[in-house]
Amino acid sequence: MLRSPALYGAAPGGDPALERRRGDLAHAALVVLERSGLVRYERRGGDVLATDAGRVAAHFYVGHRSVAAWRTELRADSGPMDVLQAFAQSDEFRQLAVRADERAEVARLAERVPVPVRDAADSPAAKAAVLVQAHVARLRLPGFALAADLAYVAAAAGRIFRALFELSRARGWARAAREALAWARMVDRRTWAAESPLRQLGKAAPPELLRAVERSPLPWARLADLGAAELGELLGAPRAGPLLHRLVHSVPRLALRAHVQPLTRTLVRVALRVTPDFAWSDAAHGAAERFWVCVEDAAGAQLVHAEPLVISQAHAAEEHVVEFACALAEPLPPQYFVAVLSDRWVGADARVAVSFRHVRLPERAPPPTGLRDMQPVRDAGVERLLGGAPNAVQTQAFHALWGADESLLLAAAPGAGKTRAADLALLRFLAAEAARARADGDAFVRQRAVYVAPFAALVRARAADWRLRLGALHGGTRFAVVSGDAADLRRVEDAHVVLATPGAWDRLSRRWRQKQRHAVRDVGLFIADEVHWIGGAGLGAAADDVAAAGPAAGGDDAGADAVGDRLAATYEAVVSRVRYMAAQLERPIRIVALAVPLANARDVAAWIGAAHVFNFHPAVRSAPLEIKIHASGVAHFASRMAALVAPTYRAVCASPLASIVFVATRRQCRALAAELLTRAAADGAADRFVAPGAAASVRDAALRECVALGVGYYHDAMAPGDRSA
């Protein structure tokens, strides 16, 4: 381009690097792509965002003219004829001219194919529509030129029909997606949907047997329920029964069972159990079979959810459980349809109806607690212990925490000061116990406070903070971090405040009626931090360094406690046991529960017996939070993570403050840190992230090198010294 600028329409002189001309070309190309619906182009700032249609076109190598034609031809209610029409209007067939000597033959083929053609017989679209059906029907064509055109259309048909399927799936069009996938399978297998699925087995199925099966009045779905003798009797050829039985069970067949559980009034969790019911054959099925799990609304028009399912040969005899969440419309629909569509086989789909007739939706969540404009509390002692004046959240909950002894639920966004607010309840409890000890002349340990948090690292951090700020109160307040061993009972007896993970406190309090566990019964305040983890099924793992830190870590199985369902069940049992102990001992135990904003705050408050509920909106936080969602439609995990590196790098570079990036695995921690540094070096700014005062006491060599350049990472398998560096 620089050598011959005139060939590219660049005027000589004034722009030796042709930057303006290249910018004009890029702008013109983006405008065309935007008109075709492939990108969103912000002309003033130059930002470009790919759309679903753009990603589909890039994946299947489809031109923008084809996508523009599909936008007019493809609709939500498109049937087989409409999908075929959209296929024929693709730009790939624009040069597929109908020659003078082919018009009669194309017109004759148009009368033989089953799906009518809308366009004129001498148009390229009509020729493409006729030839793709001739390919499926295995018709023999006269003439070398027409056969060559048939080969060209057949080679592009599978790719284009699958692009139409992906485009319909992205737009949520259930019927159009079904029809496009049906066309793609018919083209690949060269079998019509009305024909017997046994034709896909090739030479393994004798022609006379195929004709006999297609003449049979029994539907295809019923053949798999018959035995070999019954099949032979049905066809009038007993000897062919075993062969037909084997062939019928070679076609993929699935048994479906679905269970639904409403999460909210607009969201339902579906657990789909898929059981393969066919004989696996290497020749017919290869190493794996791919299916599509699709959820359709009651009318079969809206695609509510879709995701792939791969069944491998190693697990062909096992039941597969697919769990996903999908949206619910209001009013509640009578049912959804869950369909499992084969990606390759014609006539191998399964479908089950999921009824919502007896589903009870949760009650409507009450509105969040409004943040009031209140005068902040001015108390020198409280400010000294809290490290500053109470913020707006703490001020609004101040009188419920400091001036009363009822249980309380405080749900607010991270960083809103929930833990400092719980300090008020702890200070009130310690002051009351100290006053009682002075009045009775007893030792300052009769009742104790218990703090429970789901992770050992959080327990250790809270213990260190309280020892520093509250350790000198009332002549010395003793804190004990316990691991749940029997030897911890002595430490509990001597402590004013006990800190533990749910697993540790569960082991100590499980046999609370025993005489030697009186210290476990003498609890006056129970602080449950991060209580939203009680509903944390599937939230993932957050294992800690318990093995390295020993019993002081807060539980020798904290790593197991921090895994999804087990943590949720243990935490729920611990909190429920506190209320049960209070009822059995006929002595009130104050529960202060801390959580992020909850949709079912009223239910949680009723469960812990809270008299005061503060459930603030997620937007109520000390620092404003701006949420931007950058989705990725890449199914493969490693490819999806790689695709998100570029937007992550741009976001980190655009932020003037320090950034935290959360990833799924510890391997991704190291990979993303290295990728950020690599991209910075490629931009000629290797020291872009370097900040003064970087940690120099890191033992891991790779981490030390990253930290020296301003990028660090943190995961649960790191050495304790590196985590605290």
Solvent accessible surface area in square Angstrom, and as a share of the most:
residue,aa,sasa,rsa
1,M,70,0.31
2,L,118,0.59
3,R,236,0.86
4,S,47,0.30
5,P,39,0.24
6,A,85,0.66
7,L,148,0.74
8,Y,103,0.39
9,G,55,0.53
10,A,9,0.07
11,A,80,0.62
12,P,126,0.79
13,G,65,0.62
14,G,69,0.66
15,D,22,0.12
16,P,124,0.78
17,A,42,0.33
18,L,9,0.05
19,E,114,0.51
20,R,152,0.55
21,R,69,0.25
22,R,122,0.45
23,G,38,0.36
24,D,81,0.42
25,L,73,0.36
26,A,53,0.41
27,H,78,0.35
28,A,53,0.41
29,A,52,0.41
30,L,37,0.18
31,V,15,0.08
32,V,59,0.34
33,L,53,0.26
34,E,54,0.24
35,R,178,0.65
36,S,6,0.04
37,G,19,0.19
38,L,13,0.07
39,V,18,0.11
40,R,148,0.54
41,Y,26,0.10
42,E,82,0.37
43,R,130,0.48
44,R,233,0.85
45,G,56,0.53
46,G,41,0.39
47,D,100,0.52
48,V,72,0.41
49,L,85,0.42
50,A,42,0.32
51,T,18,0.11
52,D,65,0.34
53,A,9,0.07
54,G,11,0.10
55,R,98,0.36
56,V,18,0.10
57,A,6,0.04
58,A,74,0.57
59,H,129,0.58
60,F,30,0.12
61,Y,183,0.70
62,V,12,0.07
63,G,35,0.34
64,H,53,0.24
65,R,127,0.46
66,S,0,0.00
67,V,2,0.01
68,A,38,0.30
69,A,25,0.19
70,W,1,0.00
71,R,115,0.42
72,T,105,0.61
73,E,41,0.18
74,L,3,0.01
75,R,110,0.40
76,A,42,0.33
77,D,86,0.44
78,S,0,0.00
79,G,6,0.05
80,P,59,0.37
81,M,68,0.30
82,D,14,0.07
83,V,0,0.00
84,L,3,0.01
85,Q,19,0.08
86,A,0,0.00
87,F,0,0.00
88,A,3,0.02
89,Q,57,0.25
90,S,4,0.02
91,D,37,0.19
92,E,40,0.18
93,F,2,0.01
94,R,130,0.47
95,Q,145,0.64
96,L,11,0.06
97,A,63,0.49
98,V,16,0.09
99,R,101,0.37
100,A,85,0.66
101,D,122,0.63
102,E,10,0.04
103,R,129,0.47
104,A,82,0.63
105,E,26,0.12
106,V,1,0.01
107,A,40,0.31
108,R,100,0.36
109,L,0,0.00
110,A,33,0.26
111,E,147,0.66
112,R,125,0.46
113,V,12,0.07
114,P,84,0.53
115,V,22,0.12
116,P,79,0.50
117,V,36,0.21
118,R,125,0.46
119,D,41,0.21
120,A,64,0.50
121,A,48,0.37
122,D,79,0.41
123,S,27,0.18
124,P,47,0.30
125,A,11,0.09
126,A,2,0.02
127,K,0,0.00
128,A,0,0.00
129,A,4,0.03
130,V,1,0.01
131,L,0,0.00
132,V,0,0.00
133,Q,0,0.00
134,A,0,0.00
135,H,27,0.12
136,V,2,0.01
137,A,35,0.27
138,R,133,0.49
139,L,33,0.16
140,R,224,0.82
141,L,27,0.14
142,P,75,0.47
143,G,55,0.53
144,F,178,0.74
145,A,40,0.31
146,L,5,0.03
147,A,42,0.33
148,A,46,0.36
149,D,16,0.08
150,L,25,0.12
151,A,64,0.50
152,Y,104,0.40
153,V,0,0.00
154,A,21,0.16
155,A,84,0.65
156,A,6,0.05
157,A,0,0.00
158,G,12,0.12
159,R,76,0.28
160,I,0,0.00
161,F,0,0.00
162,R,49,0.18
163,A,0,0.00
164,L,0,0.00
165,F,3,0.01
166,E,30,0.14
167,L,2,0.01
168,S,0,0.00
169,R,71,0.26
170,A,47,0.36
171,R,80,0.29
172,G,8,0.07
173,W,52,0.18
174,A,1,0.01
175,R,94,0.34
176,A,0,0.00
177,A,4,0.03
178,R,70,0.26
179,E,34,0.15
180,A,0,0.00
181,L,1,0.00
182,A,22,0.17
183,W,2,0.01
184,A,0,0.00
185,R,17,0.06
186,M,16,0.07
187,V,5,0.03
188,D,76,0.39
189,R,45,0.16
190,R,77,0.28
191,T,0,0.00
192,W,33,0.11
193,A,71,0.55
194,A,105,0.82
195,E,56,0.25
196,S,8,0.05
197,P,9,0.05
198,L,0,0.00
199,R,77,0.28
200,Q,20,0.09
201,L,26,0.13
202,G,45,0.43
203,K,207,0.88
204,A,54,0.42
205,A,4,0.03
206,P,38,0.24
207,P,83,0.52
208,E,107,0.48
209,L,11,0.05
210,L,13,0.07
211,R,122,0.44
212,A,20,0.16
213,V,11,0.07
214,E,71,0.32
215,R,177,0.65
216,S,20,0.13
217,P,130,0.82
218,L,46,0.23
219,P,81,0.51
220,W,65,0.23
221,A,70,0.54
222,R,121,0.44
223,L,4,0.02
224,A,15,0.12
225,D,87,0.45
226,L,32,0.16
227,G,30,0.29
228,A,34,0.26
229,A,86,0.66
230,E,90,0.40
231,L,0,0.00
232,G,0,0.00
233,E,141,0.63
234,L,66,0.33
235,L,34,0.17
236,G,63,0.61
237,A,41,0.32
238,P,103,0.65
239,R,232,0.85
240,A,25,0.19
241,G,0,0.00
242,P,83,0.53
243,L,56,0.28
244,L,1,0.00
245,H,60,0.27
246,R,135,0.49
247,L,3,0.01
248,V,4,0.02
249,H,38,0.17
250,S,12,0.08
251,V,3,0.02
252,P,3,0.02
253,R,86,0.31
254,L,16,0.08
255,A,53,0.41
256,L,26,0.13
257,R,145,0.53
258,A,34,0.26
259,H,123,0.55
260,V,22,0.13
261,Q,86,0.38
262,P,33,0.21
263,L,62,0.31
264,T,49,0.29
265,R,64,0.23
266,T,71,0.41
267,L,67,0.33
268,V,0,0.00
269,R,82,0.30
270,V,3,0.02
271,A,17,0.13
272,L,0,0.00
273,R,93,0.34
274,V,0,0.00
275,T,51,0.30
276,P,15,0.09
277,D,61,0.32
278,F,28,0.12
279,A,56,0.43
280,W,48,0.17
281,S,39,0.25
282,D,97,0.50
283,A,105,0.82
284,A,24,0.19
285,H,4,0.02
286,G,34,0.33
287,A,82,0.63
288,A,43,0.34
289,E,0,0.00
290,R,91,0.33
291,F,0,0.00
292,W,9,0.03
293,V,0,0.00
294,C,4,0.02
295,V,1,0.00
296,E,1,0.00
297,D,32,0.17
298,A,38,0.29
299,A,88,0.68
300,G,12,0.11
301,A,51,0.40
302,Q,90,0.40
303,L,15,0.08
304,V,39,0.22
305,H,42,0.19
306,A,21,0.16
307,E,45,0.20
308,P,48,0.30
309,L,19,0.09
310,V,82,0.47
311,I,0,0.00
312,S,36,0.23
313,Q,84,0.37
314,A,87,0.68
315,H,87,0.39
316,A,16,0.12
317,A,102,0.79
318,E,89,0.40
319,E,75,0.33
320,H,32,0.14
321,V,73,0.42
322,V,15,0.08
323,E,112,0.50
324,F,17,0.07
325,A,48,0.37
326,C,6,0.03
327,A,59,0.46
328,L,9,0.05
329,A,63,0.49
330,E,85,0.38
331,P,122,0.77
332,L,60,0.30
333,P,20,0.13
334,P,93,0.59
335,Q,55,0.25
336,Y,9,0.03
337,F,39,0.16
338,V,1,0.00
339,A,1,0.01
340,V,0,0.00
341,L,11,0.05
342,S,0,0.00
343,D,17,0.09
344,R,75,0.27
345,W,1,0.00
346,V,7,0.04
347,G,39,0.37
348,A,4,0.03
349,D,65,0.34
350,A,15,0.12
351,R,121,0.44
352,V,38,0.22
353,A,53,0.41
354,V,10,0.05
355,S,63,0.41
356,F,4,0.02
357,R,196,0.71
358,H,166,0.74
359,V,30,0.17
360,R,216,0.79
361,L,39,0.19
362,P,51,0.32
363,E,136,0.61
364,R,151,0.55
365,A,60,0.47
366,P,54,0.34
367,P,115,0.73
368,P,62,0.39
369,T,35,0.21
370,G,52,0.50
371,L,80,0.40
372,R,165,0.60
373,D,152,0.79
374,M,75,0.34
375,Q,161,0.71
376,P,52,0.33
377,V,29,0.17
378,R,177,0.64
379,D,64,0.33
380,A,83,0.64
381,G,25,0.24
382,V,6,0.03
383,E,46,0.20
384,R,170,0.62
385,L,27,0.13
386,L,11,0.05
387,G,67,0.64
388,G,31,0.30
389,A,51,0.39
390,P,6,0.04
391,N,56,0.29
392,A,52,0.40
393,V,6,0.04
394,Q,11,0.05
395,T,5,0.03
396,Q,15,0.07
397,A,0,0.00
398,F,15,0.06
399,H,126,0.56
400,A,10,0.08
401,L,0,0.00
402,W,84,0.30
403,G,51,0.49
404,A,22,0.17
405,D,92,0.48
406,E,83,0.37
407,S,14,0.09
408,L,0,0.00
409,L,0,0.00
410,L,0,0.00
411,A,0,0.00
412,A,0,0.00
413,A,0,0.00
414,P,81,0.51
415,G,60,0.58
416,A,2,0.01
417,G,19,0.18
418,K,20,0.09
419,T,30,0.17
420,R,71,0.26
421,A,0,0.00
422,A,1,0.01
423,D,0,0.00
424,L,0,0.00
425,A,1,0.01
426,L,0,0.00
427,L,8,0.04
428,R,69,0.25
429,F,25,0.11
430,L,1,0.00
431,A,41,0.32
432,A,58,0.45
433,E,17,0.08
434,A,5,0.04
435,A,45,0.35
436,R,45,0.16
437,A,7,0.06
438,R,174,0.63
439,A,87,0.68
440,D,77,0.40
441,G,68,0.65
442,D,62,0.32
443,A,81,0.62
444,F,34,0.14
445,V,35,0.20
446,R,113,0.41
447,Q,41,0.18
448,R,8,0.03
449,A,1,0.00
450,V,1,0.00
451,Y,1,0.01
452,V,0,0.00
453,A,0,0.00
454,P,0,0.00
455,F,37,0.15
456,A,0,0.00
457,A,37,0.29
458,L,49,0.24
459,V,0,0.00
460,R,68,0.25
461,A,57,0.44
462,R,30,0.11
463,A,1,0.01
464,A,62,0.48
465,D,32,0.17
466,W,0,0.00
467,R,112,0.41
468,L,153,0.76
469,R,53,0.19
470,L,0,0.00
471,G,21,0.20
472,A,96,0.74
473,L,37,0.18
474,H,74,0.33
475,G,86,0.82
476,G,26,0.25
477,T,9,0.05
478,R,121,0.44
479,F,20,0.08
480,A,6,0.04
481,V,8,0.05
482,V,0,0.00
483,S,2,0.01
484,G,9,0.08
485,D,63,0.33
486,A,76,0.59
487,A,83,0.64
488,D,8,0.04
489,L,22,0.11
490,R,169,0.62
491,R,98,0.36
492,V,0,0.00
493,E,44,0.20
494,D,66,0.34
495,A,2,0.01
496,H,6,0.03
497,V,1,0.00
498,V,0,0.00
499,L,0,0.00
500,A,0,0.00
501,T,0,0.00
502,P,0,0.00
503,G,4,0.04
504,A,0,0.00
505,W,4,0.01
506,D,14,0.07
507,R,64,0.24
508,L,0,0.00
509,S,1,0.01
510,R,129,0.47
511,R,119,0.44
512,W,16,0.06
513,R,144,0.53
514,Q,63,0.28
515,K,176,0.74
516,Q,107,0.47
517,R,16,0.06
518,H,83,0.37
519,A,1,0.01
520,V,0,0.00
521,R,45,0.17
522,D,37,0.19
523,V,3,0.02
524,G,10,0.10
525,L,1,0.01
526,F,1,0.00
527,I,1,0.01
528,A,0,0.00
529,D,6,0.03
530,E,46,0.21
531,V,4,0.02
532,H,42,0.19
533,W,35,0.12
534,I,31,0.16
535,G,70,0.68
536,G,0,0.00
537,A,47,0.36
538,G,72,0.69
539,L,102,0.51
540,G,37,0.36
541,A,73,0.56
542,A,40,0.31
543,A,36,0.28
544,D,27,0.14
545,D,16,0.08
546,V,9,0.05
547,A,110,0.85
548,A,73,0.57
549,A,41,0.32
550,G,24,0.24
551,P,88,0.55
552,A,63,0.49
553,A,0,0.00
554,G,0,0.00
555,G,0,0.00
556,D,97,0.50
557,D,36,0.18
558,A,1,0.01
559,G,20,0.19
560,A,38,0.30
561,D,3,0.01
562,A,1,0.01
563,V,71,0.41
564,G,6,0.06
565,D,92,0.48
566,R,127,0.46
567,L,0,0.00
568,A,10,0.08
569,A,62,0.48
570,T,22,0.13
571,Y,0,0.00
572,E,81,0.36
573,A,43,0.33
574,V,1,0.00
575,V,0,0.00
576,S,43,0.28
577,R,43,0.16
578,V,6,0.03
579,R,104,0.38
580,Y,107,0.41
581,M,4,0.02
582,A,20,0.15
583,A,67,0.52
584,Q,87,0.39
585,L,56,0.28
586,E,158,0.71
587,R,68,0.25
588,P,118,0.74
589,I,15,0.08
590,R,19,0.07
591,I,3,0.01
592,V,0,0.00
593,A,0,0.00
594,L,1,0.00
595,A,0,0.00
596,V,42,0.24
597,P,32,0.20
598,L,29,0.14
599,A,68,0.52
600,N,76,0.39
601,A,4,0.03
602,R,119,0.43
603,D,91,0.47
604,V,24,0.14
605,A,6,0.05
606,A,75,0.58
607,W,70,0.24
608,I,3,0.01
609,G,36,0.34
610,A,20,0.15
611,A,66,0.51
612,H,57,0.26
613,V,61,0.35
614,F,25,0.10
615,N,17,0.09
616,F,1,0.00
617,H,89,0.40
618,P,69,0.44
619,A,76,0.59
620,V,26,0.15
621,R,66,0.24
622,S,90,0.58
623,A,62,0.48
624,P,133,0.84
625,L,109,0.54
626,E,133,0.60
627,I,133,0.67
628,K,165,0.70
629,I,155,0.79
630,H,96,0.43
631,A,76,0.59
632,S,35,0.23
633,G,66,0.63
634,V,55,0.32
635,A,77,0.60
636,H,117,0.52
637,F,81,0.34
638,A,55,0.43
639,S,51,0.33
640,R,65,0.24
641,M,35,0.16
642,A,66,0.51
643,A,50,0.38
644,L,48,0.24
645,V,17,0.10
646,A,29,0.22
647,P,22,0.14
648,T,30,0.17
649,Y,18,0.07
650,R,145,0.53
651,A,65,0.50
652,V,25,0.14
653,C,48,0.29
654,A,84,0.65
655,S,43,0.28
656,P,129,0.81
657,L,142,0.71
658,A,106,0.82
659,S,52,0.34
660,I,141,0.71
661,V,61,0.35
662,F,176,0.73
663,V,48,0.28
664,A,72,0.56
665,T,62,0.36
666,R,111,0.41
667,R,177,0.65
668,Q,32,0.14
669,C,22,0.13
670,R,100,0.36
671,A,50,0.39
672,L,20,0.10
673,A,4,0.03
674,A,51,0.39
675,E,59,0.27
676,L,11,0.06
677,L,22,0.11
678,T,81,0.47
679,R,80,0.29
680,A,0,0.00
681,A,57,0.44
682,A,86,0.66
683,D,85,0.44
684,G,71,0.68
685,A,24,0.19
686,A,52,0.40
687,D,100,0.52
688,R,103,0.37
689,F,33,0.14
690,V,72,0.41
691,A,57,0.44
692,P,139,0.87
693,G,83,0.80
694,A,49,0.38
695,A,38,0.29
696,A,91,0.71
697,S,85,0.55
698,V,7,0.04
699,R,183,0.67
700,D,66,0.34
701,A,65,0.51
702,A,57,0.44
703,L,6,0.03
704,R,102,0.37
705,E,118,0.53
706,C,15,0.09
707,V,22,0.13
708,A,64,0.50
709,L,63,0.31
710,G,32,0.31
711,V,18,0.11
712,G,49,0.48
713,Y,28,0.11
714,Y,126,0.48
715,H,23,0.10
716,D,46,0.24
717,A,58,0.45
718,M,22,0.10
719,A,34,0.26
720,P,62,0.39
721,G,37,0.36
722,D,12,0.06
723,R,36,0.13
724,S,96,0.62
725,A,59,0.46
